[in-house]
Amino acid sequence: MPAVYLDHAATTALLPAARTALLEQLEQLGNPSAINSAGRAARRVVEESRERIAAALGALPSEVIFTSGGTESDNLAIKGTYAARLAADPARRRLVVGGAEHHAILDPVEFLVETQGASASFAEPDA
Ligand SMILES: Cc1ncc(COP(=O)(O)O)c(C=O)c1O
């Protein structure tokens, strides 16, 4: 029986168009934070990509944040959402978390409980 790959949340095959775009950019030099011409060209690609992704998602470009990977994204989402909700209403301290979540989710939740006054409930998966 052929193997069935079920861990696309961890890593998945690139779409051909994404692979092509990535390979094209890997050929380019330029630090998007630099003010030289190579840097400005790199910055343009980053910002145009941000705009295209935002348009595809129905979001604002300012709402699209590029991260280095899953753990950074999870930390940003959990801590950022907690901070925003708490700023809007100091009573909003409860986190509801899937009990089967990855440690990249559980660790920032634990951090918020231990250091930021959050409480957490875990929704355990059933059969
Ligand atoms: C939900 C979740 N967060 C984070 C990670 C780890 O991602 P990274 O190695 O990019 O930090 C994984 C990996 O499986 C994941 O499933």
The ligand as a Gaussian input file, in Angstrom:
#p B3LYP/6-31G(d) Opt

LIG

0 1
 C        1.369000      24.079000      14.858000
 C        2.848000      24.054000      14.637000
 N        3.590000      25.099000      15.069000
 C        4.941000      25.110000      14.898000
 C        5.597000      24.059000      14.292000
 C        7.088000      24.155000      14.145000
 O        7.364000      24.928000      13.040000
 P        8.815000      25.563000      12.816000
 O        9.793000      24.426000      12.812000
 O        8.696000      26.253000      11.484000
 O        9.072000      26.544000      13.935000
 C        4.871000      22.963000      13.825000
 C        5.559000      21.835000      13.180000
 O        4.990000      20.776000      12.954000
 C        3.470000      22.963000      14.000000
 O        2.724000      21.923000      13.578000

